[in-house]
């Protein structure tokens, strides 16, 4: 990957020359990539420092988070430890479902009773909610840790670290400043595209949709391949989010329907028990009258009393069961309503935050355009005499504990824990 450089020559005194190397360094985000093919997405694996969230549909109290420890283990209360380091997203989901499936959770109802609930594998969802950082080192403005975002490319991570830079020359070289302004502008355009796509995704989710159809940010200096990838990634996020929300809704609705069916059966039984109790009461009254007339013996009356007592007891038991079912139905209905309200409130809050981010990025974009215009006017005074190159090396720890090193381009997709080393080297003519 090659970036143009320059040597500014100045004649002093009797013809002596001092060469001031003015390297035109542009952040990796502005480097032209020889291949026009979309870079392959990296296969994400869980790393130490990532935060894992596990949720069980219909049981909000079982939404738990845990940080992956250096030994690769994450611990969840009630369910123990899981070895997750090195697992792919699919493997992580399978491991969580195997860990939680068929476990019995004792759900405490509003009346203080405990109801055993068997967790099913399909009710378990898992996601990585926080990632370990990426580390940028070498010839960048701000070496150190950079926050990881799914799909982040090397060029974006280097841009977040301030871009490729030689500080001693940058402060004296308008061309380097122009390069920095150009790369800042392109980085901002990428972030604007991501923010606009996220805003469209939130609007789609608020309308109950789960896919961005025909959406593409307009008026941004971002390649079509990048825009396609941004829209594709956002669509995946929306689909996963809506699938989890729909699964929880369906679970609660199915539970309400089950209780409704049981309530109808108990209601019929209660009606039959009440009719039986009234019949037994009528028999007892008849026996009492016959006893008064001397037509029946006392044991017959006692037997009628016992029959009435038993039928009344059964009627009370069925009535109590009906009351419990009604309470459970009301509780599940409240949970369903809260789920819907919380889902909408969360989306609306995200929409407000995204709009604020868009406004901030637009201000930064305008400022970057002004800087680019200002410093570009000085480029005519500099001559491009010598090229220079930027080498980007990825250092990655493998699941077996070893490290690998490879030279990458700006479109390489990174993983948490990656170390990116940036070096600027002069190239001989």
C-alpha positions in Angstrom: 0.0 0.0 0.0 1.7 3.3 -1.2 1.2 6.9 -0.2 2.8 9.8 -2.1 5.6 11.7 -0.4 7.7 14.8 -1.2 11.0 16.4 -0.6 11.0 20.2 -0.3 14.5 21.6 -1.4 15.6 25.0 -0.2 18.9 26.7 -1.4 20.9 28.4 1.4 24.0 30.6 1.0 26.4 29.5 -1.8 24.4 26.7 -3.2 24.2 24.3 -0.2 21.0 22.2 -0.1 19.0 21.1 3.0 16.3 18.5 2.3 13.2 18.8 4.5 11.2 15.7 4.1 7.6 16.5 3.9 5.7 13.2 3.9 2.2 13.4 2.6 0.5 11.1 5.0 -3.1 10.4 4.7 -5.0 8.3 7.1 -5.5 4.7 6.0 -9.2 5.6 5.3 -8.1 7.6 2.2 -5.7 5.0 0.7 -6.9 3.7 -2.7 -7.1 -0.1 -2.6 -6.0 -1.9 -5.8 -8.7 -4.5 -5.6 -12.3 -3.4 -5.9 -13.6 -6.6 -4.3 -15.4 -6.3 -1.0 -13.0 -7.6 1.8 -14.1 -10.8 3.4 -15.6 -10.4 6.9 -13.5 -11.8 9.7 -14.8 -14.8 11.7 -15.4 -13.3 15.2 -14.2 -15.3 18.2 -14.7 -14.6 21.8 -11.7 -13.2 23.7 -10.8 -12.5 27.3 -12.3 -9.1 28.3 -15.4 -9.5 26.2 -18.7 -9.1 28.1 -21.3 -11.9 27.3 -25.0 -11.4 27.9 -27.4 -14.4 28.2 -31.2 -14.0 28.2 -34.1 -16.4 28.6 -37.3 -15.5 26.8 -40.1 -14.7 29.2 -37.8 -14.5 32.2 -36.3 -11.0 32.4 -34.8 -11.8 35.8 -32.5 -14.3 34.0 -30.9 -11.7 31.7 -27.3 -11.9 33.0 -23.9 -10.5 32.0 -20.5 -11.8 32.7 -16.9 -10.8 31.7 -14.7 -13.4 30.1 -11.7 -13.9 32.4 -8.1 -14.4 31.3 -8.6 -18.2 31.6 -11.4 -18.0 29.0 -14.2 -18.7 31.5 -17.3 -16.6 32.1 -19.4 -17.2 35.2 -23.2 -16.8 35.5 -25.0 -16.9 38.9 -27.2 -20.0 39.3 -25.8 -21.7 36.2 -22.0 -21.9 36.8 -19.0 -21.5 34.5 -18.8 -21.6 30.8 -15.5 -21.9 28.7 -16.1 -19.5 25.9 -12.7 -18.1 24.7 -12.0 -18.9 21.1 -15.7 -19.8 20.3 -17.3 -18.4 17.2 -20.7 -16.7 17.5 -22.5 -19.9 16.5 -20.5 -22.0 18.9 -21.1 -19.5 21.7 -24.9 -19.7 21.1 -24.8 -23.5 21.1 -22.7 -23.6 24.3 -25.1 -21.3 26.1 -28.1 -23.3 25.0 -26.5 -26.5 26.2 -25.6 -24.9 29.5 -29.0 -23.6 30.2 -31.3 -26.1 28.5 -33.5 -28.3 30.7 -32.4 -26.4 33.9 -35.2 -25.8 36.3 -35.7 -22.2 37.5 -38.1 -21.6 40.4 -40.2 -18.5 39.4 -41.6 -16.6 42.3 -45.1 -15.3 41.6 -46.8 -12.2 43.1 -48.5 -14.2 45.8 -45.1 -15.6 47.0 -45.4 -19.1 45.6 -42.6 -20.7 43.6 -43.4 -22.2 40.2 -40.8 -24.5 38.6 -40.0 -23.5 35.0 -38.0 -25.8 32.7 -35.8 -23.7 30.4 -35.8 -24.8 26.7 -32.8 -24.4 24.4 -34.7 -22.3 21.9 -35.6 -19.8 24.6 -31.9 -19.0 25.3 -30.2 -16.2 23.4 -26.7 -15.0 23.8 -24.7 -12.0 22.5 -21.5 -10.2 23.0 -22.5 -6.7 24.4 -19.0 -5.4 25.1 -15.7 -6.2 23.3 -12.1 -6.0 24.3 -10.2 -3.2 22.6 -7.9 -3.1 19.6 -4.4 -1.8 20.1 -2.7 0.6 17.6 1.0 1.1 17.8 3.7 2.7 15.6 3.5 5.8 13.4 0.1 7.0 14.4 -1.0 10.2 16.2 -2.4 8.5 19.3 -1.0 5.0 19.9 -3.0 2.9 22.4 -6.4 1.2 22.8 -9.2 1.7 20.4 -12.8 0.5 21.1 -13.8 -2.4 18.9 -17.0 -2.3 16.8 -18.2 -5.3 14.8 -17.0 -5.0 11.3 -14.3 -2.4 12.0 -11.6 -2.3 9.4 -7.9 -1.5 9.9 -8.3 1.8 8.2 -11.1 2.8 10.6 -9.1 1.7 13.7 -6.1 3.7 12.5 -8.3 6.7 11.8 -9.6 6.5 15.4 -6.0 6.5 16.6 -5.5 9.8 14.8 -4.3 8.5 11.5 -0.8 7.7 10.2 1.5 10.6 11.2 5.0 11.7 11.7 4.5 14.5 14.3 7.8 16.4 13.6 6.9 16.9 10.0 3.1 17.2 10.2 3.2 20.5 12.2 5.4 22.1 9.5 3.9 20.7 6.3 0.6 22.0 4.8 0.5 19.0 2.5 0.4 16.6 5.5 -2.3 18.8 7.1 -4.3 18.6 3.9 -3.9 14.9 3.8 -5.0 14.7 7.5 -8.0 16.9 6.7 -9.0 14.7 3.7 -8.8 11.5 5.7 -10.7 13.1 8.6 -13.4 14.0 6.2 -13.6 10.5 4.8 -13.6 9.0 8.3 -16.4 11.4 9.2 -18.3 10.4 6.1 -18.1 6.7 7.0 -19.4 7.5 10.5 -22.2 9.6 9.1 -23.2 6.7 6.8 -23.2 4.4 9.8 -25.3 6.8 11.9 -27.8 7.5 9.1 -28.1 3.8 8.5 -28.6 3.2 12.2 -31.3 5.9 12.3 -33.1 4.2 9.4 -32.8 0.8 11.2 -34.4 2.3 14.3 -37.2 3.8 12.3 -37.8 0.4 10.6 -37.8 -1.4 14.0 -40.3 1.2 15.4 -42.6 0.3 12.5 -42.2 -3.4 13.3 -40.0 -4.2 10.3 -36.7 -6.2 10.5 -35.0 -5.4 7.2 -33.7 -2.2 5.4 -35.1 -2.5 1.9 -33.6 -0.2 -0.7 -32.0 2.2 1.8 -28.7 3.8 1.0 -27.2 7.0 2.6 -26.9 9.8 0.0 -24.5 12.7 -0.5 -21.5 11.0 1.3 -18.1 10.4 -0.2 -18.1 6.7 0.7 -17.6 3.8 -1.7 -20.6 1.7 -2.8 -18.9 -1.4 -1.3 -18.6 0.3 2.1 -22.2 1.5 2.0 -23.4 -2.0 1.1 -21.5 -3.4 4.0 -22.8 -0.8 6.4 -26.4 -1.4 5.4 -25.9 -5.2 5.5 -24.4 -5.1 9.0 -27.3 -2.8 10.3 -29.9 -5.2 8.7 -28.3 -8.1 10.6 -28.5 -6.1 13.9 -32.1 -5.2 13.3 -33.1 -8.8 12.4 -31.4 -10.2 15.5 -32.9 -7.6 17.7 -36.4 -8.0 16.3 -36.1 -11.9 16.4 -35.3 -11.7 20.2 -38.2 -9.3 20.8 -40.6 -11.4 18.8 -39.5 -14.6 20.6 -40.2 -13.0 24.0 -43.6 -11.8 22.8 -44.5 -15.2 21.4 -43.5 -16.9 24.7 -45.6 -14.6 26.8 -48.6 -14.8 24.4 -48.4 -18.6 24.4 -48.3 -18.6 28.2 -51.4 -16.4 28.4 -53.2 -18.6 25.9 -52.3 -21.8 27.9 -53.6 -20.2 31.1 -56.8 -19.1 29.3 -57.5 -22.7 28.2 -56.9 -24.0 31.7 -59.1 -21.3 33.1 -62.0 -22.3 30.8 -61.6 -26.0 31.9 -61.6 -25.1 35.6 -64.5 -22.7 35.1 -66.6 -25.6 33.7 -65.5 -27.8 36.6 -66.3 -25.2 39.1 -69.8 -24.8 37.7 -70.3 -28.6 37.9 -69.0 -28.6 41.5 -71.4 -25.8 42.6 -74.3 -27.6 41.0 -73.3 -30.8 42.8 -73.0 -28.9 46.1 -76.6 -27.5 45.6 -77.9 -31.0 44.9 -76.2 -32.4 48.0 -77.7 -29.5 50.0 -81.2 -30.3 48.7 -80.7 -34.0 49.7 -79.6 -33.0 53.2 -82.7 -30.8 53.7 -84.9 -33.7 52.5 -83.2 -36.1 54.9 -83.7 -33.7 57.8 -87.4 -33.4 57.0 -87.7 -37.2 56.8 -85.8 -37.5 60.1 -88.2 -35.2 61.8 -91.1 -37.4 60.6 -89.3 -40.5 61.7 -89.0 -41.9 58.1 -85.2 -42.2 58.1 -82.5 -43.1 60.5 -79.9 -40.6 61.8 -77.0 -42.2 59.9 -78.6 -41.4 56.6 -78.6 -37.7 57.6 -75.0 -37.9 58.7 -74.1 -39.4 55.4 -75.9 -36.6 53.5 -74.0 -34.0 55.6 -70.6 -35.6 54.7 -71.5 -35.6 51.0 -72.4 -31.9 51.2 -69.2 -31.1 53.0 -67.1 -32.9 50.4 -68.8 -31.2 47.4 -68.4 -27.8 49.0 -64.7 -28.5 49.7 -64.2 -29.5 46.0 -66.0 -26.4 44.9 -63.7 -24.2 47.1 -60.6 -25.9 45.8 -61.6 -25.3 42.2 -62.5 -21.7 43.0 -59.0 -21.2 44.5 -57.4 -22.7 41.4 -59.4 -20.3 39.2 -58.2 -17.4 41.3 -54.5 -18.4 41.0 -54.9 -18.8 37.2 -56.5 -15.4 36.9 -53.6 -13.8 38.9 -51.0 -15.6 36.7 -52.8 -14.4 33.5 -52.8 -10.8 34.8 -49.2 -11.0 35.7 -48.2 -12.4 32.2 -50.3 -9.7 30.5 -48.5 -7.0 32.5 -45.1 -8.5 31.5 -46.2 -8.5 27.9 -47.3 -4.9 28.1 -44.0 -3.9 29.8 -42.0 -5.8 27.2 -43.8 -3.8 24.4 -43.5 -0.5 26.2 -39.8 -1.0 27.1 -39.0 -2.1 23.5 -40.5 1.1 22.1 -39.0 3.4 24.7 -35.5 2.0 24.1 -35.9 2.5 20.4 -37.1 6.0 20.8 -34.2 6.9 23.2 -31.7 5.4 20.6 -33.4 7.5 17.9 -32.8 10.7 19.9 -29.2 9.8 20.6 -28.6 9.0 17.0 -30.0 12.3 15.8 -27.7 14.1 18.2 -24.8 12.1 16.9 -25.8 13.0 13.3 -25.9 16.7 14.1 -22.4 16.5 15.8 -20.9 14.6 12.9 -22.3 17.1 10.3 -20.6 20.0 12.2 -17.3 18.0 12.2 -17.8 17.3 8.5 -18.2 21.0 7.7 -15.1 21.8 9.8 -13.0 19.1 8.0 -14.1 20.5 4.6 -12.9 24.0 5.6 -9.6 22.6 6.8 -9.1 20.7 3.6 -9.9 23.8 1.5 -7.4 25.9 3.6 -4.5 23.4 3.5 -5.0 22.3 -0.1 -4.2 25.8 -1.3 -0.6 25.4 -0.1 0.1 22.2 -2.1 1.2 24.0 -5.3 4.4 25.1 -3.5 5.5 21.5 -2.8 6.9 19.0 -5.3 6.4 15.2 -5.2 9.9 13.8 -5.7 9.9 10.6 -3.6 7.3 8.1 -2.7 6.9 6.6 0.7 5.0 3.5 1.9 2.9 2.6 4.9 3.2 -1.0 6.2 0.4 -2.3 8.4 1.1 -5.5 10.4 -1.5 -7.4 12.3 -0.4 -9.3 15.5 -3.1 -11.7 16.7 -3.2 -14.3 19.5 -4.6 -17.7 18.3 -6.8 -20.0 20.4 -3.7 -22.2 21.0 -1.9 -19.4 22.7 0.5 -18.5 19.9 0.8 -15.2 18.1 0.8 -14.6 14.4 2.0 -11.7 12.3 0.9 -10.8 8.8 0.9 -7.7 6.6 -2.6 -6.5 5.9 -4.3 -3.7 3.9 -6.7 -1.0 5.2 -9.8 -3.0 4.5 -8.9 -6.0 6.7 -11.6 -6.6 9.4 -10.2 -6.7 12.9 -11.1 -8.7 16.0 -10.9 -7.7 19.7 -7.5 -8.0 21.1 -5.7 -7.5 17.8 -2.5 -5.4 17.7 -2.0 -3.2 14.6 1.5 -1.9 14.0 1.9 1.0 11.6 5.2 1.9 10.1 6.1 4.6 7.5 9.1 3.8 5.3 10.7 5.7 2.5 10.9 3.9 -0.8 13.9 4.4 -3.1 13.3 5.6 -6.7 
